[in-house]
Amino acid sequence: MTEKYWVKYMDEYNRDPMNTNQLWVHVKKDLSRRHTPKHHLELYSYCRTDNPYIKQIRNSPNITIDTVAELICRQSACELQYCLSLQKQAVENSRSKLDLQGCREQYATMNTCITNEKTRILRKEQELRNLVLGIDVPKLEIEEQPQKAREEQFM
């Protein structure tokens, strides 16, 4: 975001009496205290759905390779979010006997997924670039082996 946007945002924010009048500021604070946080299963199911935030990111013209990899690995990120929310619940409730070990497994799964997807995307991009430019790409030997096996079966 640009600095002009934030200046405009703060001007509009300060013009609103709900944000500057002390009475309304205290009313908003009191209402926010009553607000209960969402349940961790609700957050997990919302993360797994095709929600408006994901649609907005997916349709963005400025999408990067990192963002694409994160969108592909969204399932493991949702599992990490679920684990972290359970971790928070366990810390707040001293009677809870959850032992999540800091969600290390979910972190590792998400990180490996993102790195694998980035390398796969970069490799595919390079292959497509080579095809467009007319550079010959050597074929893998794995593809040739089943063809030889098929020829031997027919003989």
Disulfide bonds with the S-S distance in Angstrom:
Cys47-Cys78 1.87
Cys73-Cys113 2.04
Cys83-Cys103 1.99
